[in-house]
Amino acid sequence: MDTVFQTGYASRVIAPGIELIIGDSTKILPLIDDLSYDLCFLDPPYNVGKNYGQGAKKDRMEDWVYDLFVSSILFQSLRIAKLVV
């Protein structure tokens, strides 16, 4: 059973000790405690202008804006990781 939070993401425990969280990483990652996850898998937009149904402009930012966007997500994912290899 999914637990849907007010921030708009869903969480599902798929096996003992394994939780799958689906949603906007810019909203979810800041809510997670430091050093609390073994694995963080991200699938960010790749900034190539692909149309996912909301128009190609939704997936295309200026390079410097995209760099800041991805850097902030990567920083947050490193912050929550128990071990960085």
C-alpha positions in Angstrom: 0.0 0.0 0.0 1.4 3.4 -1.0 1.6 6.2 1.5 1.0 9.5 -0.2 2.3 12.6 1.5 1.2 16.2 1.3 4.3 17.0 -0.6 3.0 14.9 -3.5 5.3 11.9 -3.3 4.5 8.3 -2.6 6.4 5.9 -0.4 6.1 2.1 -0.5 7.9 -0.5 1.5 8.6 -3.2 -1.0 10.5 -5.6 1.3 11.8 -5.5 4.8 14.2 -2.6 5.0 13.6 -1.5 1.4 11.5 1.6 0.8 10.7 3.0 -2.6 10.0 6.7 -2.7 8.6 8.2 -6.0 8.2 11.9 -6.6 10.0 15.3 -7.2 13.5 15.0 -5.7 13.7 18.7 -5.2 10.9 18.4 -2.7 11.6 15.0 -1.2 15.4 15.0 -0.6 15.4 18.0 1.7 13.0 16.1 4.0 15.2 13.1 4.5 17.7 12.9 7.4 21.4 13.0 6.8 23.2 9.6 6.3 19.9 7.7 6.4 19.8 5.8 3.0 22.0 3.1 1.6 21.0 3.9 -2.0 19.6 6.9 -3.8 18.6 6.4 -7.4 17.8 9.5 -9.4 16.3 10.0 -12.8 16.5 13.7 -13.4 15.3 15.5 -16.6 18.2 15.4 -19.0 17.6 18.9 -20.4 17.4 17.7 -24.1 14.1 19.2 -25.0 12.1 16.0 -25.0 8.3 16.4 -25.0 6.9 14.3 -22.1 3.4 15.6 -22.7 3.9 19.1 -21.3 5.8 20.5 -24.2 9.5 20.3 -25.1 10.3 23.6 -23.2 9.5 21.8 -19.9 12.6 19.7 -20.4 15.0 22.5 -21.7 16.7 25.0 -19.4 19.6 27.3 -20.0 22.8 25.4 -19.3 23.7 27.3 -16.2 20.2 26.9 -14.7 20.3 23.2 -15.4 23.8 22.9 -13.8 22.5 24.6 -10.6 19.4 22.4 -10.6 21.3 19.1 -11.0 24.0 20.2 -8.6 21.5 20.8 -5.8 19.9 17.4 -6.4 23.3 15.7 -6.3 24.3 17.5 -3.1 21.1 16.4 -1.4 21.6 12.8 -2.6 25.2 12.8 -1.2 23.9 14.3 2.1 21.5 11.4 2.7 23.8 8.6 1.6 25.4 6.5 4.3 28.3 5.6 2.2 29.6 7.4 -0.9 31.8 5.3 -3.2 
